[in-house]
């Protein structure tokens, strides 16, 4: 029976891995920020690097990206981190085989398998941070608090949202503890965060650069995004909220039984606060950091009947989550550049258009033709400010000097280098000599490019936002324009 059980575990993991490796889907949120930073550090990125949510995550992957000249390595590491999460829950629950099966059939595990994202790695670190802070809570031994702090810091170094989750975790578990324990914990969080601080110092000559930038980015998102053309957060639509809730184990909701809640109030308080946070920006991927802890929790009270209900419901949701990935093994969806996931299918009522050609393949073919005919040129790319990133992501050659954002070119034409700014200036109600103001923002950085010498524009649309360029060649997906 033991042999059959473990063969079954291996078989499930092989199915998940084969789907993740076969699908053309790599994710639908921020994948360029993570993959392109790795490509930049690997020396294969034909553009200035765009701001990344996790330079450290890209930096860690850059040697493998340089070696294989492919983003496929992210799928390999994603599967490895997910397997480590699965077996971490197994060992944390004292080798509970039911907990292992619950993790193996967890929809969010299968959902995240093909993604380029730091959440897999950060979730693993945070899971063990939770384990050690719970152990500290029970034994009051400061060494466990130190382990938890280091792991929280490492998780924060990879994914910024860990900071907010850590605040909830610390508030839930240290509320009744002695106050002097908190500075001790903070010290070890900083130790864990140190790889990010060191990398920031090397890259930007300021160890808090990405932390400050992430904070300002959150402020910009609250203001509607830096382009002021859309909501900076994930829309709180039915499809997004419902999809996120589907990723939560059904039996978790039984944990709010008054008696069970009383005996596990610290864990449930942390999970509840985290769920409220994620409802403001509903995305399925966020559940990866919470579901392992939920499964550890529900394993304490689950009956055989409840276990069967949980497994069956998980398998149904798992099939729904992976169906889009299976479709995108051989077909693209709605001619999109990035892949599409379950909540997109749900939002469209599953009325989608399938195509046997992939847009990214067409872009690569077009770029081969363009670079063969116009080698070693600088190209403005539009019409969206980040369209250049799409081309830099797809192109792996060395026959282009640089892709330039159309936004940077328009800033050059206007002479105004300010992209985004906010100023806080309180108005005095009395007659005084001085006033104070606090300001922050984002400018275009001087790149050393001679913008006046740029001759060509590439667009992914049928028109151009720049009046002084005329269309010279229409390719399969790209249009090439020349300056008049």
LINTAQUI-V555930 format. One record per residue. N is the residue number from 1. OMEGA is omega in degrees with one decimal (* if undefined). Layout:
BEGIN
N|OMEGA ; N|OMEGA
END
This chain:
BEGIN
1|178.2 ; 2|179.8 ; 3|179.1 ; 4|-179.8 ; 5|-176.6 ; 6|171.9 ; 7|176.0 ; 8|177.5 ; 9|179.7 ; 10|-179.7 ; 11|178.8 ; 12|-180.0 ; 13|179.3 ; 14|177.3 ; 15|179.3 ; 16|-179.2 ; 17|-178.6 ; 18|177.4 ; 19|-179.4 ; 20|-178.5 ; 21|-175.2 ; 22|-175.0 ; 23|175.3 ; 24|-178.5 ; 25|178.0 ; 26|-176.2 ; 27|-177.6 ; 28|-178.5 ; 29|172.4 ; 30|-176.1 ; 31|177.4 ; 32|-179.4 ; 33|-177.1 ; 34|-176.9 ; 35|-176.1 ; 36|175.2 ; 37|176.0 ; 38|179.2 ; 39|177.7 ; 40|178.7 ; 41|178.7 ; 42|177.4 ; 43|-177.5 ; 44|-174.7 ; 45|-174.7 ; 46|179.4 ; 47|170.9 ; 48|-177.6 ; 49|175.7 ; 50|177.7 ; 51|-178.2 ; 52|174.5 ; 53|-177.2 ; 54|175.8 ; 55|-177.6 ; 56|178.7 ; 57|176.5 ; 58|-179.6 ; 59|179.7 ; 60|-176.8 ; 61|-172.2 ; 62|178.1 ; 63|179.5 ; 64|177.0 ; 65|178.0 ; 66|-177.2 ; 67|-173.4 ; 68|-177.3 ; 69|-177.3 ; 70|175.0 ; 71|-177.9 ; 72|-179.2 ; 73|178.1 ; 74|178.0 ; 75|178.9 ; 76|-179.5 ; 77|176.6 ; 78|178.8 ; 79|-179.7 ; 80|179.7 ; 81|179.3 ; 82|176.8 ; 83|177.4 ; 84|176.2 ; 85|-179.2 ; 86|-176.4 ; 87|173.1 ; 88|176.9 ; 89|178.8 ; 90|-178.6 ; 91|179.0 ; 92|179.1 ; 93|178.8 ; 94|176.2 ; 95|176.9 ; 96|-175.9 ; 97|175.5 ; 98|177.9 ; 99|178.3 ; 100|178.8 ; 101|177.8 ; 102|177.8 ; 103|-179.7 ; 104|-179.1 ; 105|179.3 ; 106|-178.6 ; 107|-176.2 ; 108|176.2 ; 109|179.4 ; 110|179.5 ; 111|-174.6 ; 112|-173.1 ; 113|-177.2 ; 114|-170.0 ; 115|162.3 ; 116|-174.2 ; 117|178.0 ; 118|-175.8 ; 119|179.7 ; 120|-178.4 ; 121|-179.1 ; 122|179.7 ; 123|177.1 ; 124|179.9 ; 125|-177.8 ; 126|177.6 ; 127|179.7 ; 128|173.1 ; 129|175.6 ; 130|-178.9 ; 131|-176.0 ; 132|178.8 ; 133|174.4 ; 134|177.6 ; 135|175.5 ; 136|-178.7 ; 137|-177.2 ; 138|-173.2 ; 139|179.5 ; 140|179.2 ; 141|-173.1 ; 142|180.0 ; 143|177.9 ; 144|176.1 ; 145|178.1 ; 146|177.8 ; 147|-179.6 ; 148|-179.4 ; 149|179.3 ; 150|-179.5 ; 151|174.6 ; 152|179.4 ; 153|177.7 ; 154|177.4 ; 155|177.3 ; 156|178.5 ; 157|-178.0 ; 158|-173.4 ; 159|-172.4 ; 160|-176.4 ; 161|176.5 ; 162|179.9 ; 163|-179.2 ; 164|178.1 ; 165|178.5 ; 166|176.8 ; 167|177.9 ; 168|-178.5 ; 169|-178.6 ; 170|178.9 ; 171|-178.1 ; 172|-172.3 ; 173|-178.1 ; 174|-175.8 ; 175|-176.9 ; 176|-178.4 ; 177|178.8 ; 178|-173.5 ; 179|-175.8 ; 180|176.5 ; 181|-176.6 ; 182|176.4 ; 183|176.3 ; 184|178.3 ; 185|-179.0 ; 186|178.4 ; 187|-177.9 ; 188|172.3 ; 189|178.7 ; 190|176.9 ; 191|177.9 ; 192|-179.4 ; 193|-170.6 ; 194|177.7 ; 195|177.6 ; 196|179.5 ; 197|179.4 ; 198|179.4 ; 199|177.6 ; 200|179.1 ; 201|179.9 ; 202|-174.6 ; 203|-169.1 ; 204|-177.2 ; 205|178.4 ; 206|-171.6 ; 207|-178.8 ; 208|-172.4 ; 209|-174.4 ; 210|176.5 ; 211|178.6 ; 212|-178.6 ; 213|177.5 ; 214|178.5 ; 215|178.1 ; 216|177.0 ; 217|176.2 ; 218|177.1 ; 219|178.1 ; 220|178.3 ; 221|177.7 ; 222|178.9 ; 223|177.9 ; 224|-179.3 ; 225|-174.8 ; 226|179.3 ; 227|176.6 ; 228|-180.0 ; 229|-178.8 ; 230|175.7 ; 231|-179.4 ; 232|-179.4 ; 233|174.3 ; 234|-179.6 ; 235|179.3 ; 236|-179.7 ; 237|177.0 ; 238|-176.3 ; 239|-177.6 ; 240|-178.6 ; 241|-179.1 ; 242|179.9 ; 243|179.0 ; 244|-179.7 ; 245|178.0 ; 246|-178.0 ; 247|-179.2 ; 248|177.0 ; 249|-177.3 ; 250|-176.5 ; 251|177.5 ; 252|-174.6 ; 253|176.7 ; 254|-178.9 ; 255|178.8 ; 256|169.1 ; 257|-172.0 ; 258|-178.2 ; 259|179.8 ; 260|179.0 ; 261|-179.3 ; 262|-178.2 ; 263|-177.4 ; 264|-170.3 ; 265|-177.9 ; 266|179.5 ; 267|-176.5 ; 268|175.8 ; 269|177.5 ; 270|-178.5 ; 271|-179.1 ; 272|177.8 ; 273|-179.4 ; 274|178.9 ; 275|177.4 ; 276|177.1 ; 277|-175.8 ; 278|176.0 ; 279|177.5 ; 280|178.6 ; 281|-166.3 ; 282|176.1 ; 283|-178.1 ; 284|-173.4 ; 285|-179.4 ; 286|-177.2 ; 287|-179.2 ; 288|-177.8 ; 289|-176.6 ; 290|-173.5 ; 291|177.3 ; 292|178.4 ; 293|176.8 ; 294|-179.4 ; 295|173.8 ; 296|-178.1 ; 297|-174.8 ; 298|177.3 ; 299|-178.2 ; 300|-172.7 ; 301|-171.3 ; 302|175.2 ; 303|178.7 ; 304|179.6 ; 305|179.4 ; 306|177.8 ; 307|178.7 ; 308|178.5 ; 309|-179.3 ; 310|179.8 ; 311|-178.2 ; 312|179.7 ; 313|179.0 ; 314|180.0 ; 315|178.7 ; 316|-179.2 ; 317|177.3 ; 318|178.5 ; 319|178.0 ; 320|-178.4 ; 321|-175.5 ; 322|179.8 ; 323|177.5 ; 324|179.6 ; 325|179.9 ; 326|177.1 ; 327|-174.3 ; 328|168.9 ; 329|-177.1 ; 330|-176.1 ; 331|169.9 ; 332|-176.1 ; 333|175.8 ; 334|177.8 ; 335|-179.9 ; 336|177.4 ; 337|175.2 ; 338|179.6 ; 339|-180.0 ; 340|-175.8 ; 341|-172.5 ; 342|-176.4 ; 343|174.3 ; 344|177.7 ; 345|-179.2 ; 346|-179.8 ; 347|178.9 ; 348|-176.9 ; 349|178.2 ; 350|175.9 ; 351|-174.6 ; 352|177.7 ; 353|179.6 ; 354|179.9 ; 355|-178.2 ; 356|176.3 ; 357|179.5 ; 358|-175.3 ; 359|-178.2 ; 360|176.1 ; 361|178.3 ; 362|178.7 ; 363|179.0 ; 364|177.2 ; 365|179.3 ; 366|-179.6 ; 367|175.8 ; 368|178.8 ; 369|-178.3 ; 370|-177.0 ; 371|176.4 ; 372|-177.4 ; 373|-178.2 ; 374|-176.4 ; 375|172.5 ; 376|177.4 ; 377|170.0 ; 378|-177.2 ; 379|166.0 ; 380|-177.8 ; 381|179.7 ; 382|11.6 ; 383|176.9 ; 384|179.8 ; 385|-178.0 ; 386|178.6 ; 387|179.6 ; 388|-179.1 ; 389|178.6 ; 390|-179.4 ; 391|179.5 ; 392|177.3 ; 393|-174.6 ; 394|-171.6 ; 395|-179.9 ; 396|-178.9 ; 397|178.9 ; 398|-174.7 ; 399|178.1 ; 400|177.9 ; 401|-178.8 ; 402|168.1 ; 403|-178.1 ; 404|176.5 ; 405|177.3 ; 406|176.5 ; 407|178.7 ; 408|179.2 ; 409|178.6 ; 410|175.3 ; 411|175.9 ; 412|-179.3 ; 413|-177.1 ; 414|-177.9 ; 415|179.1 ; 416|-172.8 ; 417|-178.9 ; 418|178.4 ; 419|-176.1 ; 420|176.7 ; 421|175.6 ; 422|-179.7 ; 423|173.6 ; 424|-175.6 ; 425|-179.5 ; 426|179.9 ; 427|-178.7 ; 428|174.9 ; 429|178.5 ; 430|178.7 ; 431|179.4 ; 432|-172.5 ; 433|-172.3 ; 434|170.1 ; 435|-179.6 ; 436|174.0 ; 437|177.8 ; 438|-176.4 ; 439|176.0 ; 440|-179.8 ; 441|-176.2 ; 442|178.2 ; 443|168.9 ; 444|180.0 ; 445|177.6 ; 446|-173.0 ; 447|-176.6 ; 448|178.9 ; 449|174.4 ; 450|-175.0 ; 451|-178.8 ; 452|-177.9 ; 453|-179.4 ; 454|-174.6 ; 455|-170.4 ; 456|177.5 ; 457|173.7 ; 458|176.3 ; 459|174.9 ; 460|179.2 ; 461|-178.1 ; 462|-179.2 ; 463|-179.5 ; 464|175.5 ; 465|-178.5 ; 466|-173.7 ; 467|-173.6 ; 468|175.9 ; 469|177.1 ; 470|-177.8 ; 471|178.6 ; 472|179.4 ; 473|171.1 ; 474|177.5 ; 475|-176.3 ; 476|-178.8 ; 477|-176.3 ; 478|173.2 ; 479|179.9 ; 480|-177.8 ; 481|178.9 ; 482|179.8 ; 483|178.8 ; 484|*
END
